[in-house]
Amino acid sequence: MVQIQKIFIVELKKTKMENTLHYAQELDKNDELGHYKEQFHIPKDKDGNDWLYFTGNSLGLQPKTTQEYINQELDDWKNFGVEGHFEAKNPWMPYHELLTESMAKIVGAKPIEVVVMNTLTTNLHLLMVSFFRPTKTKFKIVIESDAFPSDRYAVESQLRFHGIDPAVGLVEWKPRENKELLRMEDLESILDTQGNEIALLLIGGVNYYTGQYLDLKQIAKLGHAQDCMVGIDLAHGAGNIQPELHDSGVDFAAWCTYKYLNSGPGSLGGLFVHEKHAYDKDIVRFSGWWNHNKDTRFNMRQPFDVIPGAEGWQLSNPPILSMAAIKSSLDLFATVGMDALRKKSIKLTGYFEFLINEMNNQKIKIITPTNPNERGCQLSIQVKDADKSLHTKLIEANVITDWREPDVIRCAPIPLYTSYEDLFNMVKVLKRLLED
Ligand SMILES: Cc1ncc(COP(=O)(O)O)c(C=O)c1O
């Protein structure tokens, strides 16, 4: 965890918060990042009232600059055709390189360790091709029992691809009975007992369901002590927490950009391969022309010569329109900076937690960790005896949240576009619906 955040959290704990609209508005007035909300399109109801949007952990809102960035590429395509690869304002040939530095900063990596390409599940597969190399004796993969379904399916299919029955090869890191959160000691004991058979840990850095942010450095340390490869799904981490991927020592990571990184539905993903693997040309991988040496790519008929670093996992020439949307969002992130963003996020979610606790409703339990070091912005709120009709009523009241069966509402206050007043109003609606 970044040092400035530790100091900030200690200071924040001393603050006495108030459950009043006036206090929420004062927080907004003093919020240095408050004006960024104006840079986003906030969806509205049919009467023109803004939605209270808490699903940026599912699909981030559209920055107002995105259209302009995409239009630039449409114009360049219109005006230059194929020559746009070299003549466009931002030439398409090296376009992905424009994203690398700011993306690397967001996840705490070196530029050589990061590339934007494909989509998340595809990237997880490509990374497992390289980093899941099972042997007769070391062939298992550990995931969280509550891993996102796509990760589970991807892992099961990789095991089957290698002729391994998932019933034998898949090991689940589970919360203890009647608990929701994972404990590092339990991963440690899995590794103590089965470490000699485990080839890979593939763990969600921030769990999609509980919002728990796991200690990546510790996971890497435990995994590496048993000679396992360590990979992280950062779908719920990128643009949310500061995972410091390079320092964590994990071997690889992959994430999407359509959640916290606001790049639009189904947009491209990010991929990290630690520098320690950057120059190893012997790593088994799938290839295409785009991970071949840039200097000789167009000489054609050259023997394959892999690019060092994360770019060495690319396959195809990338979709520029999608990358333009990512660029518009990353340019915004570069202006704000992750330190400032995370600071606001800690404060914002802390206020949200305070307001929910103030409801003093016995039916409600926040299952996300209370320690800001162990969560991002999302709070997962369990509502006893509730069903999906609560979620529907929230939508009818312009509060957009995410419902997870059987009884959890996931809400993500987004530091770039959620105000303290939004939180106050959201909790007011929730309170009313629960009392009705
Ligand atoms: C944690 C996690 N992993 C994987 C995925 C799948 O992503 P994609 O459809 O981009 O492959 C998601 C999608 O929301 C996710 O939240």
The ligand as an SDF file (V2000), in Angstrom:
LIG
                    3D

 16 16  0  0  0  0  0  0  0  0999 V2000
  -13.5140  -10.7420  -12.4050 C   0  0  0  0  0  0  0  0  0  0  0  0
  -13.9050  -10.9070  -13.8480 C   0  0  0  0  0  0  0  0  0  0  0  0
  -13.2320  -11.7990  -14.5910 N   0  0  0  0  0  0  0  0  0  0  0  0
  -13.5550  -11.9950  -15.8850 C   0  0  0  0  0  0  0  0  0  0  0  0
  -14.5740  -11.3020  -16.4870 C   0  0  0  0  0  0  0  0  0  0  0  0
  -14.9070  -11.5650  -17.9200 C   0  0  0  0  0  0  0  0  0  0  0  0
  -14.5120  -10.5120  -18.7270 O   0  0  0  0  0  0  0  0  0  0  0  0
  -14.5630  -10.5600  -20.3420 P   0  0  0  0  0  0  0  0  0  0  0  0
  -15.9890  -10.7820  -20.7380 O   0  0  0  0  0  0  0  0  0  0  0  0
  -14.0770   -9.2050  -20.7630 O   0  0  0  0  0  0  0  0  0  0  0  0
  -13.6760  -11.6650  -20.7860 O   0  0  0  0  0  0  0  0  0  0  0  0
  -15.2900  -10.3420  -15.7410 C   0  0  0  0  0  0  0  0  0  0  0  0
  -16.3810   -9.5640  -16.3630 C   0  0  0  0  0  0  0  0  0  0  0  0
  -17.0880   -8.8110  -15.7610 O   0  0  0  0  0  0  0  0  0  0  0  0
  -14.9430  -10.1550  -14.3890 C   0  0  0  0  0  0  0  0  0  0  0  0
  -15.6160   -9.2890  -13.6090 O   0  0  0  0  0  0  0  0  0  0  0  0
  1  2  1  0
  2  3  1  0
  2 15  2  0
  3  4  2  0
  4  5  1  0
  5  6  1  0
  5 12  2  0
  6  7  1  0
  7  8  1  0
  8  9  2  0
  8 10  1  0
  8 11  1  0
 12 13  1  0
 12 15  1  0
 13 14  2  0
 15 16  1  0
M  END
$$$$
